[in-house]
C-alpha cells in the first residue's frame, strides 16, 4: 500500500487520524523544541531571573499567592518607588501575575515559585508557535502555518524578549494577543454558527487579558481595525457582521476597562479609536448598502469611507497644527521673558 498525505493510520471515535496529521504534529513539536532550546541557552550562565523587572514581577506573584487577590489589589508596595510606595495593581501587568500564580498552582508541583517564574516565559513563548500556526492556517493554509511556526520559533527579536528568566510582559502578552486574534478571526470565518458566540466571547476576554499583560498588544489591535474596516466590502453576510463585530469590540472594551490598566481611558487611546471607528463605519456602511440600489452599494459605501477619512484627517491635522502653534507661542513667550529678565540679572550681578 502506498502512502500519501490522506493515508488513514487509525481512528479515534469519529476522527480519522491521517498521515498529514502526524506530519503537522511532528513539525509543531520540532518548532516547540527548537524555541525551547534556544530560549534556555542562558542557563549556561546561571538559572536566575534576569534584570530588575522580573524580580518585581516575582515578588508581586508571590504576594498574590500568599495573600489572595483581594489583598493584592489593595497592596501598596513600600519597597518600591521610595518614599511613596507603589500601587501595584494600578501600575503593573496584573494578568502576568495572575496567570503565573494560577498556572503555578496547577503545574508547579514540588518546584519553588522562583524556579517556576524563571521557566515561565520559556514555556509560554514556546507554546506560542502552536497559536501562530493556527492563526496563519486560517488564511494561508496548513503549509503556511507550519512555516510560520518555525519562523516564529527562531525569530531573534522574539527570542531576545522571552528567554530564560525574562519574567516580563512580552511572552505572555504575545501569547494572549495571538490567541485572542485567532478566536475572533476563526469566529468570523467559521461556517459552524453554533460555536461563533463562544469564540467571540472568549476571543474578547483573552484579547483584553493580552492588553493588561502587555501594552504592545495595540500593534495587534490596529491591523484588526483595518480588517474590520474592509469587511462590509468583501463579505455579503452583513446580518452576521452586524452582531458579531460589535459584540466582540463591545466586550473587549468593557472587559479592558475593568482593569486599572489600561482602564476606561483605553477608549481614548490609539488602540481604542482603531477599533471603535472601524466598527461604526462598518455598521454605517452596511445600512447604507441596505438602503442603496444594487449597482450603487459599493460606491455609496466608499463615499462614506472616504468622507470619514478626509474629515478625520482634517480634524487630526488641525489638532496637531494647533498644538504646535500653542507650543511655539509658549516657547516664544518663555524666550521673551528670559531676554527681558537677563539684563536685570546682569545688572544685579554687577559689583557696586
C-alpha positions as CSV (number, residue, x, y, z in Angstrom):
1,X,0.0,0.0,0.0
2,X,1.5,3.4,-1.0
3,X,1.5,6.2,1.5
4,X,0.2,9.7,0.8
5,X,-0.9,12.6,3.0
6,X,-4.5,11.3,3.2
7,X,-3.5,7.7,4.2
8,X,-5.5,6.7,7.3
9,X,-3.4,5.5,10.2
10,X,-6.1,4.9,12.9
11,X,-9.4,6.1,14.1
12,X,-10.4,7.7,17.4
13,X,-14.2,7.8,17.8
14,X,-15.3,9.6,14.6
15,X,-11.9,11.2,13.9
16,X,-9.7,9.6,11.3
17,X,-6.0,10.2,12.1
18,X,-4.2,10.5,8.8
19,X,-0.5,10.8,7.8
20,X,-0.7,14.6,7.3
21,X,-1.9,15.0,10.9
22,X,1.3,13.1,12.0
23,X,3.4,15.4,9.9
24,X,1.7,18.5,11.4
25,X,2.2,17.3,15.0
26,X,5.9,16.4,14.2
27,X,6.6,19.9,12.8
28,X,4.9,21.6,15.7
29,X,6.9,19.5,18.2
30,X,10.1,20.5,16.3
31,X,9.1,24.2,16.4
32,X,8.3,24.0,20.1
33,X,11.5,22.1,20.9
34,X,13.7,24.5,18.9
35,X,12.2,27.5,20.5
36,X,12.5,26.0,24.0
37,X,16.2,25.0,23.5
38,X,17.2,28.4,22.1
39,X,15.4,30.3,24.9
40,X,17.2,28.2,27.6
41,X,20.7,28.9,26.3
42,X,21.3,31.4,29.0
43,X,21.1,28.6,31.6
44,X,24.8,28.1,30.9
45,X,25.4,31.3,32.9
46,X,23.0,30.5,35.8
47,X,19.4,29.6,36.5
48,X,18.2,33.0,37.7
49,X,15.7,35.8,36.9
50,X,17.1,38.3,34.5
51,X,17.2,42.1,35.4
52,X,15.1,44.2,37.8
53,X,11.5,43.9,36.5
54,X,11.4,40.1,36.6
55,X,12.3,40.2,40.3
56,X,9.5,42.7,41.0
57,X,7.0,40.5,39.0
58,X,8.2,37.5,41.0
59,X,7.6,39.4,44.3
60,X,4.1,40.5,43.1
61,X,3.2,37.0,42.1
62,X,4.4,35.7,45.5
63,X,2.4,38.3,47.3
64,X,-0.7,37.3,45.3
65,X,-0.3,33.7,46.2
66,X,0.3,34.3,49.9
67,X,-2.3,37.0,50.5
68,X,-5.0,36.4,47.9
69,X,-6.4,38.7,45.1
70,X,-8.4,41.0,47.4
71,X,-5.3,42.0,49.3
72,X,-3.2,42.1,46.1
73,X,-5.4,44.8,44.5
74,X,-5.0,46.9,47.7
75,X,-1.3,46.4,48.0
76,X,0.9,49.5,48.2
77,X,4.4,48.2,47.9
78,X,6.6,50.2,50.3
79,X,9.8,48.7,48.9
80,X,9.3,50.3,45.5
81,X,9.3,53.9,44.4
82,X,10.6,55.4,47.6
83,X,9.3,57.3,49.6
84,X,5.7,57.0,48.5
85,X,5.5,53.3,47.6
86,X,3.8,51.7,44.6
87,X,0.2,50.9,43.9
88,X,0.9,47.6,42.3
89,X,-2.4,46.7,40.7
90,X,-2.6,50.2,39.1
91,X,0.9,50.2,37.8
92,X,1.6,46.6,36.8
93,X,0.6,43.9,34.4
94,X,-2.0,42.2,36.7
95,X,-2.7,39.3,34.2
96,X,1.0,38.4,34.2
97,X,1.0,37.9,38.0
98,X,-2.5,36.2,38.0
99,X,-1.6,33.8,35.2
100,X,1.7,32.9,36.7
101,X,0.0,32.3,40.1
102,X,-2.8,30.2,38.7
103,X,-0.5,28.1,36.4
104,X,1.9,27.6,39.3
105,X,-0.9,26.2,41.5
106,X,-1.8,23.8,38.6
107,X,1.6,22.8,37.2
108,X,4.1,23.9,39.8
109,X,4.3,20.6,41.5
110,X,7.2,20.5,44.0
111,X,9.1,23.3,42.3
112,X,9.6,26.7,44.0
113,X,7.7,29.7,42.7
114,X,11.1,31.3,41.9
115,X,12.1,28.4,39.7
116,X,8.7,28.4,38.1
117,X,8.9,32.0,37.1
118,X,12.3,31.5,35.6
119,X,10.9,28.9,33.2
120,X,7.5,30.6,32.7
121,X,8.5,32.8,29.7
122,X,10.3,29.9,28.0
123,X,7.2,27.6,28.2
124,X,4.7,30.3,27.2
125,X,6.9,31.7,24.4
126,X,7.4,28.2,23.0
127,X,3.7,27.3,23.2
128,X,3.0,30.4,21.1
129,X,4.4,28.5,18.0
130,X,1.1,26.5,18.1
131,X,-1.0,29.6,18.3
132,X,0.8,31.3,15.4
133,X,0.3,28.1,13.4
134,X,-3.4,28.1,14.0
135,X,-3.7,31.8,13.2
136,X,-1.8,31.7,9.9
137,X,-3.5,28.4,8.9
138,X,-6.9,30.3,8.9
139,X,-5.9,32.3,5.8
140,X,-2.8,30.8,4.4
141,X,-3.4,27.0,4.8
142,X,-1.6,24.3,6.7
143,X,1.8,24.6,4.9
144,X,2.0,28.4,5.6
145,X,1.0,27.8,9.2
146,X,3.8,25.3,9.7
147,X,6.4,27.7,8.1
148,X,5.1,30.5,10.4
149,X,5.5,28.3,13.5
150,X,9.1,27.5,12.5
151,X,10.0,31.1,11.7
152,X,8.4,32.3,15.0
153,X,10.5,29.7,16.9
154,X,13.8,31.1,15.6
155,X,12.8,34.8,15.3
156,X,15.6,36.8,17.0
157,X,13.5,39.8,18.2
158,X,11.0,37.4,19.8
159,X,13.7,35.3,21.4
160,X,15.6,38.2,22.9
161,X,12.5,39.3,24.9
162,X,11.4,35.8,26.0
163,X,14.4,33.8,27.2
164,X,15.1,32.0,30.4
165,X,14.5,34.3,33.4
166,X,12.7,37.0,31.4
167,X,9.6,37.0,33.6
168,X,8.2,40.1,32.0
169,X,5.1,41.1,29.9
170,X,6.1,40.3,26.3
171,X,5.9,36.4,26.2
172,X,2.5,36.2,27.8
173,X,1.2,39.3,26.1
174,X,2.1,37.9,22.6
175,X,0.6,34.5,23.5
176,X,-2.7,36.0,24.7
177,X,-2.8,38.5,21.8
178,X,-2.3,36.0,19.1
179,X,-4.8,33.6,20.8
180,X,-7.4,36.3,21.1
181,X,-6.9,37.3,17.4
182,X,-7.2,33.6,16.4
183,X,-10.5,33.1,18.2
184,X,-12.1,36.3,16.7
185,X,-10.9,35.7,13.2
186,X,-11.9,32.0,13.3
187,X,-15.3,33.0,14.5
188,X,-15.7,35.5,11.6
189,X,-14.6,32.8,9.2
190,X,-16.5,29.9,10.8
191,X,-19.3,28.1,9.0
192,X,-20.5,26.5,12.2
193,X,-22.6,29.2,13.7
194,X,-23.1,27.2,16.9
195,X,-19.6,27.9,18.1
196,X,-19.3,31.5,16.9
197,X,-20.7,33.1,20.1
198,X,-18.3,31.2,22.3
199,X,-15.4,32.1,20.1
200,X,-16.4,35.8,20.1
201,X,-16.8,35.9,23.9
202,X,-13.6,34.0,24.7
203,X,-11.7,36.0,22.0
204,X,-12.7,39.3,23.5
205,X,-11.8,38.1,27.0
206,X,-8.4,36.8,26.1
207,X,-7.5,39.8,24.0
208,X,-8.4,42.0,27.0
209,X,-6.1,39.8,29.1
210,X,-3.4,40.5,26.4
211,X,-3.8,44.2,26.7
212,X,-3.4,44.0,30.5
213,X,-0.4,41.7,30.1
214,X,1.5,43.9,27.6
215,X,0.7,47.4,26.2
216,X,2.4,46.4,22.9
217,X,-0.7,44.5,22.0
218,X,-2.0,47.7,20.5
219,X,0.1,46.6,17.5
220,X,-2.3,43.6,17.1
221,X,-5.4,45.8,17.5
222,X,-4.6,48.4,14.8
223,X,-4.4,45.9,12.0
224,X,-7.6,44.3,13.4
225,X,-9.3,47.7,13.0
226,X,-8.3,47.7,9.3
227,X,-9.6,44.2,8.9
228,X,-13.0,45.3,10.4
229,X,-13.0,48.3,8.0
230,X,-12.9,46.2,4.8
231,X,-15.3,43.5,6.0
232,X,-18.5,45.1,4.5
233,X,-16.8,45.4,1.1
234,X,-15.7,41.8,0.9
235,X,-18.4,39.9,2.8
236,X,-22.0,39.6,1.8
237,X,-23.4,38.1,5.1
238,X,-24.0,41.6,6.6
239,X,-26.5,40.4,9.2
240,X,-23.8,38.1,10.6
241,X,-21.3,41.0,10.8
242,X,-23.8,43.4,12.4
243,X,-23.9,41.4,15.6
244,X,-20.5,39.6,15.7
245,X,-18.2,42.6,15.3
246,X,-20.0,45.0,17.7
247,X,-20.3,42.1,20.2
248,X,-16.6,41.4,20.1
249,X,-15.5,45.1,20.2
250,X,-18.0,46.0,22.9
251,X,-17.0,43.0,25.1
252,X,-13.3,43.7,24.6
253,X,-13.6,47.4,25.6
254,X,-15.9,46.6,28.5
255,X,-13.5,43.9,30.0
256,X,-10.4,46.0,29.3
257,X,-12.0,48.9,31.2
258,X,-12.4,46.7,34.3
259,X,-8.7,46.5,34.7
260,X,-6.9,49.5,36.2
261,X,-4.5,49.2,33.2
262,X,-5.5,50.1,30.6
263,X,-8.8,51.0,32.2
264,X,-11.6,53.2,30.8
265,X,-9.0,55.6,29.3
266,X,-8.3,52.9,26.7
267,X,-11.3,54.2,24.7
268,X,-9.3,57.5,24.1
269,X,-6.1,55.8,23.0
270,X,-5.0,54.9,19.5
271,X,-6.0,51.3,20.1
272,X,-9.5,52.3,21.2
273,X,-10.0,54.5,18.2
274,X,-8.6,51.8,15.9
275,X,-11.5,49.5,17.0
276,X,-14.4,51.9,17.6
277,X,-14.1,54.0,14.5
278,X,-14.0,51.0,12.0
279,X,-16.9,49.4,13.9
280,X,-19.0,52.5,13.5
281,X,-18.0,52.7,9.8
282,X,-18.9,49.0,9.3
283,X,-22.4,49.5,10.8
284,X,-23.0,52.7,8.8
285,X,-21.7,51.1,5.6
286,X,-24.0,48.1,5.9
287,X,-27.0,50.3,6.5
288,X,-26.1,52.5,3.5
289,X,-25.7,49.4,1.3
290,X,-29.0,48.1,2.5
291,X,-30.7,51.4,1.5
292,X,-28.9,51.8,-1.8
293,X,-29.6,50.2,-5.1
294,X,-27.6,47.1,-6.0
295,X,-25.4,49.0,-8.5
296,X,-24.7,51.8,-6.1
297,X,-24.0,49.9,-2.9
298,X,-20.2,49.7,-3.2
299,X,-19.9,53.3,-4.5
300,X,-22.0,54.8,-1.7
301,X,-20.1,52.8,1.0
302,X,-16.8,54.1,-0.5
303,X,-18.0,57.6,-0.5
304,X,-18.9,57.3,3.2
305,X,-15.4,55.8,4.0
306,X,-13.5,58.5,2.0
307,X,-15.6,61.2,3.6
308,X,-14.8,60.0,7.1
309,X,-11.1,59.6,6.3
310,X,-11.0,63.2,4.9
311,X,-12.9,64.7,7.8
312,X,-10.8,62.7,10.3
313,X,-7.5,63.7,8.7
314,X,-8.6,67.3,8.7
315,X,-9.5,67.2,12.4
316,X,-6.2,65.5,13.3
317,X,-4.2,67.9,11.3
318,X,-6.0,70.9,12.9
319,X,-5.3,69.4,16.3
320,X,-1.6,68.8,15.5
321,X,-1.1,72.3,14.0
322,X,-2.9,73.9,16.9
323,X,-0.8,72.0,19.4
324,X,2.4,73.0,17.6
325,X,1.3,76.7,17.4
326,X,0.5,76.6,21.1
327,X,3.9,75.1,21.9
328,X,5.5,77.7,19.6
329,X,3.8,80.5,21.4
330,X,4.8,79.1,24.8
331,X,8.4,78.8,23.7
332,X,8.4,82.3,22.3
333,X,6.9,83.7,25.4
334,X,9.4,81.9,27.6
335,X,12.3,83.2,25.4
336,X,11.0,86.8,25.5
337,X,10.7,86.7,29.3
338,X,14.2,85.3,29.5
339,X,15.5,88.1,27.3
340,X,13.7,90.8,29.3
341,X,14.9,89.4,32.6
342,X,18.5,88.8,31.6
343,X,19.6,92.5,31.7
344,X,18.2,92.8,35.2
345,X,20.1,89.7,36.3
346,X,23.2,91.1,34.7
347,X,22.8,94.5,36.4
348,X,22.1,92.8,39.8
349,X,25.3,90.8,39.5
350,X,27.5,93.9,38.8
351,X,29.9,94.9,41.5
352,X,28.9,98.1,43.3
